[in-house]
Amino acid sequence: MSAPYILVVDDERDIRELVKDILEDEGYEVNLAANGEEARKMRRMRRPNLVLLDVWMPDIDGISLLREWSEEGGVDTPVIMISGHGTVETAVEATRLGAYDFVEKPLSLAKLLLVVGRALEADRLQRENAGLRRRVQPLGKPVGDSKIIREVCERTERIAKHSAWVLISGEAGSGKELFARYLHASSSRANEPFIDVSVASVANTNSAAELFGSEEGGAIHYGCFELANGGTLFLSEIGDMEPGVQAKLFSALENKSFLRVGGVEPVAFDVRIIAATHRDLKQVVADGKFREDLYYHLNVVPLDIPPLRDHADDVAALLDFYVEQFALSEHLVKRRFSAAAVTRLMNYPWRGNVRELKNLVQRLMIFGGSSEVDVGEVEATLGVTLAKEEVQHPFEFDLPLRGARQQFEKAYFEYQLRALQGNLGQVARKAGIERTHLYRKFRALGIDKKKEASDK
């Protein structure tokens, strides 16, 4: 794990050297630039965690340089402006352009170190927030006291003590990201960023630029590797990665450096890679859809996450955990599960794993009435009755309204087809719509009426 890297830009040599000595004594890595052109070059070679930027310099003033970086797409590195001739107008303009703070000369070293520490913490949080694209995951030890979960947690803790790259496997919704976060939190990199990148979500964009950054017309855009520098980069659903990006990733891992898209100079990095997949990646390799050399690079240490049905003893603890979480995060009224409801859920197959359980709890808390969730309400929410075969209808509440509505309509009509034994006239009457409209609905939602009726 590398120390925070600070770039000091000042045309006065004595000040540069003094600040460098002070910062290095505090454990920071420091580089120096005497003017704007040197600052541009060093920023291109490596993303600083922080820039100390003098306002008055011979070739270009600090405000103009800050404006240049801002126009590239925003100042993505905290900048502390330094000036011996500061004015209120200068400070206001620097703040407007994205500067973190403004420090006047002669420098108070105690104040400077305080501001530097705060700016670096703000940078760490900003970089980590860049990885939380889907939702904030609960931190801390994974919930559960079953033997199988205790063993996985112990294995995770042992892996965390070393720097080896990890490949996490498990079914969708089983908690791969949660264990990746736990691994990071248990490691020596815990105070550095954890950047989460869903490979599937960037597949339709310029995924190489997303991961490795880009350079165009002198403008630099830092990618996830540089945002995660010093910390952990979590690549979820690695099996969906495009072949061209696989080649670039393999080269980066092999050489411990990469080229930004459009760049010509290699950029070194210090990042722990944790990859995850719900696929049988070895089979994907055999099918020729994933590079074998990249697979072995990533699969230094395997970590398998069990499906929830294999540790059903943890269902009660997970129900309590998510009740508390939604009560706190969404201000929902707490509800408790009856003993019969808990027993029923412990025997449910949980094809959607922990994610499905979480969605179930959220739905019951949003729509429930009484303080207790009984077995009848559980059955109604699952879309099944005790006398019928279980049919899974998990609902994702993180979807846009249109997608959630389509998801519900599909589950609703599939249930009615089974319950009414495929009688379309009865389904139309039950739903309160014309039969011709029902056919259009089925086509739009991708419902196979014959299959659903036969699955009753």
C-alpha positions in Angstrom: 0.0 0.0 0.0 1.5 3.4 -1.0 1.5 6.6 1.0 -0.6 9.5 -0.2 1.1 11.3 -3.1 1.3 15.1 -3.0 2.4 17.4 -5.8 3.8 20.7 -4.6 3.7 23.5 -7.3 5.6 26.7 -6.3 8.2 28.8 -8.1 10.1 29.6 -4.9 12.6 26.8 -4.4 13.0 27.4 -0.6 9.3 27.0 0.0 9.1 23.9 -2.2 11.9 22.2 -0.4 10.6 23.2 3.1 7.1 21.9 2.4 8.5 18.7 0.9 10.6 18.1 4.0 7.7 18.7 6.4 5.3 16.5 4.4 7.8 13.6 4.0 8.4 13.7 7.8 4.6 13.1 8.1 4.9 10.0 5.9 3.6 11.5 2.6 5.2 10.9 -0.8 6.0 14.3 -2.4 7.0 15.5 -5.8 7.9 19.1 -6.8 7.1 21.3 -9.8 8.6 24.8 -10.3 6.0 26.0 -12.8 2.7 25.2 -14.5 4.3 23.2 -17.4 6.1 20.9 -15.0 2.8 20.5 -13.0 0.9 19.5 -16.2 3.6 16.9 -17.0 3.7 15.4 -13.5 -0.1 15.3 -13.2 -0.2 13.4 -16.5 2.4 10.9 -15.3 0.5 10.1 -12.1 -2.6 11.2 -10.4 -1.8 13.0 -7.2 -3.9 12.6 -4.1 -3.4 16.3 -3.5 -2.0 19.4 -5.2 -0.5 22.3 -3.3 -0.7 25.1 -5.9 0.9 28.5 -5.8 -1.2 31.4 -7.2 1.7 33.4 -8.7 4.1 31.7 -11.0 6.2 32.9 -14.0 4.6 31.0 -16.9 0.9 30.6 -15.9 -0.8 31.7 -12.6 -2.3 29.0 -10.4 -5.9 30.3 -10.9 -5.5 29.8 -14.7 -4.0 26.4 -14.2 -6.9 25.4 -11.9 -9.4 26.8 -14.5 -7.7 24.6 -17.1 -8.1 21.5 -15.0 -11.7 22.4 -14.1 -12.6 22.8 -17.8 -11.2 19.3 -18.5 -14.3 17.9 -16.7 -13.9 19.0 -13.1 -11.1 19.1 -10.6 -10.9 15.4 -9.5 -7.9 15.9 -7.2 -8.2 18.2 -4.1 -6.2 21.4 -4.7 -5.0 23.7 -1.9 -4.1 27.2 -3.2 -1.1 29.0 -1.7 -0.5 32.7 -2.0 1.5 35.5 -0.4 -0.7 38.1 -2.1 -4.1 36.7 -1.7 -7.3 38.7 -2.0 -10.9 37.9 -1.3 -11.6 37.9 -5.0 -8.8 35.4 -5.7 -10.0 33.1 -2.9 -13.6 33.2 -4.1 -12.5 32.5 -7.7 -10.4 29.5 -6.6 -13.3 28.1 -4.6 -15.6 28.5 -7.5 -13.2 26.6 -9.7 -13.1 23.7 -7.3 -10.2 24.4 -4.9 -10.5 22.7 -1.6 -9.0 25.5 0.5 -6.8 28.6 0.4 -3.7 29.0 2.6 -1.8 32.3 2.9 2.0 32.8 3.1 3.9 32.9 5.3 2.8 29.4 5.9 1.6 28.2 9.2 2.9 24.6 9.1 0.5 23.4 11.7 -2.5 24.8 9.8 -1.0 23.4 6.5 -0.8 19.9 7.9 -4.3 20.1 9.3 -5.7 21.3 5.9 -3.7 18.6 4.0 -5.1 15.9 6.3 -8.7 17.0 5.8 -8.3 17.3 2.1 -6.8 13.8 1.8 -9.7 12.4 3.8 -12.2 14.2 1.5 -10.4 12.8 -1.5 -10.5 9.3 -0.1 -14.3 9.5 0.5 -14.9 11.0 -3.0 -13.0 8.2 -4.7 -14.8 5.6 -2.7 -18.2 7.2 -3.4 -17.3 6.9 -7.1 -17.5 3.1 -6.6 -20.9 3.0 -5.0 -22.9 3.3 -8.2 -25.7 0.9 -7.3 -26.3 1.3 -3.6 -24.5 1.6 -0.3 -23.8 -1.9 1.1 -23.8 -2.5 4.8 -20.3 -2.5 6.2 -18.9 -4.8 8.9 -18.9 -8.6 9.3 -21.4 -10.5 7.1 -24.5 -11.4 9.0 -24.9 -15.0 10.1 -23.6 -17.5 12.7 -24.0 -20.7 10.9 -20.9 -23.0 10.6 -20.7 -22.4 6.9 -20.7 -18.6 7.1 -18.2 -18.6 10.1 -15.9 -20.6 7.9 -16.2 -18.3 4.9 -15.6 -15.2 7.2 -12.5 -16.9 8.7 -11.2 -17.7 5.2 -11.8 -14.1 4.2 -9.9 -12.8 7.2 -6.9 -15.0 6.4 -6.9 -13.9 2.8 -7.1 -10.2 3.9 -3.7 -10.5 5.7 -2.0 -11.0 2.3 -1.9 -8.9 -0.9 -2.9 -11.7 -3.3 -5.6 -11.0 -5.9 -8.9 -12.8 -5.2 -11.6 -14.3 -7.4 -15.0 -14.5 -5.6 -17.6 -17.0 -7.0 -21.2 -17.4 -6.1 -24.8 -17.2 -7.3 -26.4 -13.9 -8.1 -27.5 -12.2 -4.9 -25.4 -14.4 -2.6 -23.3 -11.5 -1.2 -20.1 -11.4 -3.3 -19.7 -7.7 -3.0 -20.4 -7.8 0.8 -17.6 -10.3 1.3 -15.3 -8.2 -1.0 -15.9 -5.2 1.2 -15.3 -7.3 4.3 -12.0 -8.5 2.9 -11.0 -4.9 2.1 -12.1 -3.7 5.6 -10.0 -6.5 7.2 -6.9 -5.7 5.2 -4.1 -3.2 5.6 -5.8 -1.1 2.9 -8.9 -0.6 5.0 -8.4 3.2 5.2 -7.9 3.5 1.4 -10.7 3.6 -1.3 -12.8 0.6 -2.2 -13.9 1.2 -5.8 -16.7 -1.0 -7.1 -17.0 -1.4 -10.9 -19.8 -3.4 -12.4 -18.3 -4.8 -15.6 -21.7 -5.5 -17.0 -22.8 -1.9 -16.4 -19.9 -0.4 -18.4 -20.1 -2.9 -21.2 -22.1 -0.6 -23.5 -19.8 2.4 -22.8 -16.1 2.9 -23.3 -15.2 0.4 -20.6 -11.4 0.8 -21.3 -11.7 4.5 -20.5 -13.8 3.7 -17.5 -11.1 1.5 -16.1 -7.9 3.0 -17.3 -8.8 6.7 -17.9 -8.2 8.7 -21.1 -6.2 11.6 -22.5 -7.5 13.8 -25.2 -6.3 17.2 -26.3 -4.2 17.5 -23.2 -7.2 16.8 -20.9 -6.7 14.0 -18.5 -9.6 11.9 -17.2 -8.6 9.4 -14.4 -10.1 5.9 -14.5 -11.0 3.5 -11.8 -7.5 2.1 -11.5 -6.1 5.5 -10.5 -9.1 6.3 -8.3 -8.5 3.1 -6.4 -4.7 3.6 -6.1 -3.5 2.4 -2.7 -6.8 0.6 -2.1 -9.0 -2.1 -3.6 -10.6 -2.3 -7.1 -13.6 -4.7 -7.1 -14.6 -5.9 -10.6 -18.0 -7.5 -10.3 -19.3 -9.8 -13.1 -15.8 -10.1 -14.6 -17.1 -12.8 -17.0 -19.0 -10.1 -18.9 -15.8 -8.2 -19.8 -15.3 -7.4 -23.5 -12.4 -9.3 -25.2 -10.5 -6.1 -26.0 -10.7 -4.9 -22.4 -9.7 -8.4 -21.2 -6.5 -8.0 -23.2 -5.8 -4.5 -21.8 -6.5 -5.7 -18.3 -4.2 -8.7 -18.7 -1.4 -6.4 -19.9 -2.0 -4.0 -16.9 -1.8 -6.9 -14.4 1.2 -8.4 -16.1 3.2 -5.2 -16.2 1.8 -3.4 -13.1 1.2 -0.4 -15.4 -1.2 0.7 -18.2 -1.8 3.3 -20.8 -4.7 5.6 -20.6 -6.9 5.5 -23.7 -5.2 8.0 -26.0 -2.1 8.1 -23.7 1.5 7.3 -24.6 3.2 7.1 -21.2 2.7 4.1 -18.9 1.0 4.8 -15.5 2.0 2.6 -12.6 -0.6 1.6 -10.0 -0.8 0.0 -6.6 -4.2 -1.7 -6.4 -5.5 -4.9 -4.9 -7.8 -6.6 -7.5 -10.8 -8.5 -6.3 -12.9 -10.0 -9.1 -16.3 -11.7 -8.8 -18.6 -13.7 -11.0 -21.8 -15.8 -10.8 -20.7 -17.8 -13.9 -18.6 -20.9 -14.0 -15.6 -18.9 -15.3 -13.5 -22.0 -16.0 -16.3 -23.1 -18.4 -16.4 -19.6 -19.9 -12.7 -20.0 -20.6 -13.3 -23.4 -22.2 -15.9 -21.8 -24.4 -13.3 -19.3 -25.6 -15.1 -16.3 -24.2 -12.6 -15.4 -21.5 -8.8 -15.3 -21.7 -7.2 -18.3 -19.9 -4.1 -16.2 -19.0 -6.3 -13.5 -17.4 -8.3 -16.1 -15.5 -5.2 -17.5 -13.9 -3.9 -14.0 -13.1 -7.2 -13.2 -11.3 -7.7 -16.6 -9.6 -4.7 -16.5 -7.3 -6.9 -17.1 -4.3 -10.5 -18.4 -4.9 -13.3 -17.5 -2.5 -16.6 -19.3 -2.9 -19.8 -17.7 -1.4 -22.5 -20.3 -0.6 -26.2 -19.8 -1.6 -28.6 -18.8 1.1 -30.4 -22.2 1.0 -27.1 -23.8 2.1 -27.1 -21.8 5.3 -30.8 -21.4 6.0 -30.1 -21.2 9.8 -29.0 -17.5 9.1 -32.4 -16.5 7.7 -33.7 -15.3 11.1 -30.6 -13.1 11.7 -30.8 -11.7 8.2 -34.5 -10.8 8.6 -33.7 -8.9 11.9 -30.7 -7.2 10.3 -32.6 -5.9 7.3 -35.6 -4.8 9.4 -33.1 -2.7 11.5 -31.4 -1.4 8.3 -34.6 -0.2 6.6 -36.0 1.3 9.8 -32.8 3.3 10.1 -32.1 4.2 6.4 -35.7 4.7 5.1 -37.5 5.5 8.4 -39.9 2.5 8.0 -41.8 1.2 11.0 -40.2 -1.9 12.4 -42.0 -5.2 12.1 -41.2 -8.6 13.7 -41.6 -12.0 12.0 -43.7 -14.6 13.8 -42.1 -18.0 14.5 -44.2 -19.6 11.8 -43.2 -17.0 9.3 -39.5 -17.4 10.1 -39.9 -21.2 9.8 -41.6 -20.8 6.5 -38.8 -18.6 5.2 -36.1 -20.9 6.4 -37.6 -23.6 4.2 -38.0 -21.3 1.2 -35.5 -22.1 -1.7 -34.3 -18.5 -2.0 -33.3 -18.6 -5.7 -32.4 -14.9 -5.5 -30.4 -15.5 -2.3 -29.7 -12.7 0.2 -30.8 -10.1 -2.3 -34.2 -11.7 -2.6 -34.5 -11.8 1.2 -33.6 -8.2 1.5 -36.2 -7.2 -1.1 -38.8 -9.2 0.7 -38.2 -7.5 4.0 -38.3 -4.1 2.3 -41.6 -4.9 0.6 -43.2 -6.2 3.8 -42.1 -3.1 5.7 -43.4 -0.7 3.0 -46.8 -2.4 2.5 -47.4 -4.1 5.9 -50.0 -3.1 8.4 -49.7 -4.8 11.8 -46.5 -4.9 13.8 -46.2 -8.7 13.2 -45.5 -10.4 9.9 -47.5 -13.7 10.0 -47.1 -16.7 7.7 -50.1 -15.7 5.6 -48.6 -12.4 4.7 -45.3 -14.1 3.8 -47.2 -16.5 1.5 -49.1 -13.6 -0.1 -45.9 -11.6 -0.6 -44.0 -14.6 -2.1 -46.9 -15.1 -4.5 -47.6 -18.7 -3.4 -50.0 -20.7 -1.2 -49.1 -23.6 1.0 -51.1 -25.9 -1.2 -49.3 -24.9 -4.4 -45.8 -25.3 -5.8 -43.5 -22.4 -4.8 -43.1 -19.8 -7.5 -40.5 -17.1 -6.9 -41.5 -13.5 -7.6 -38.7 -11.4 -6.1 -39.2 -7.6 -6.6 -36.3 -5.2 -7.1 -37.1 -1.9 -5.5 -34.0 -0.2 -6.9 -35.5 -0.2 -10.5 -37.0 2.9 -12.2 -40.8 3.0 -11.8 -41.4 1.7 -15.4 -39.2 -1.3 -14.9 -40.7 -2.1 -11.5 -44.2 -1.9 -13.0 -43.3 -4.2 -15.8 -41.7 -6.7 -13.4 -44.9 -6.7 -11.2 -47.2 -7.0 -14.2 -45.2 -10.0 -15.6 -45.3 -11.7 -12.2 -49.0 -10.9 -11.8 -50.1 -12.4 -15.1 -47.9 -15.4 -14.8 -49.5 -16.1 -11.4 -53.0 -15.7 -12.8 -52.3 -18.0 -15.7 -51.2 -20.7 -13.3 -54.1 -20.1 -10.8 -56.7 -20.1 -13.6 -55.2 -23.1 -15.5 -54.4 -21.0 -18.6 -58.0 -19.9 -19.2 -57.3 -16.5 -20.9 -60.9 -15.4 -20.7 -60.9 -15.8 -16.9 -57.5 -14.1 -16.7 -58.8 -11.1 -18.7 -61.9 -10.8 -16.4 -59.8 -11.2 -13.3 -57.4 -8.4 -14.5 -60.3 -6.2 -15.7 -59.0 -5.8 -19.2 -60.1 -6.7 -22.7 -58.9 -10.0 -24.1 -57.2 -8.4 -27.1 -55.3 -6.1 -24.8 -54.3 -9.1 -22.8 -52.6 -10.7 -25.8 -50.7 -7.4 -26.4 -49.6 -7.4 -22.8 -48.3 -10.9 -23.0 -46.2 -10.1 -26.1 -44.8 -6.9 -24.5 -43.9 -8.7 -21.3 -42.5 -11.8 -23.0 -45.0 -14.2 -21.3 -45.4 -17.7 -22.8 -49.0 -18.5 -21.9 -48.7 -22.2 -22.8 -45.6 -22.7 -20.6 -47.1 -20.8 -17.6 -50.3 -22.7 -17.8 -48.4 -26.0 -17.9 -46.3 -25.0 -14.9 -49.4 -24.8 -12.6 
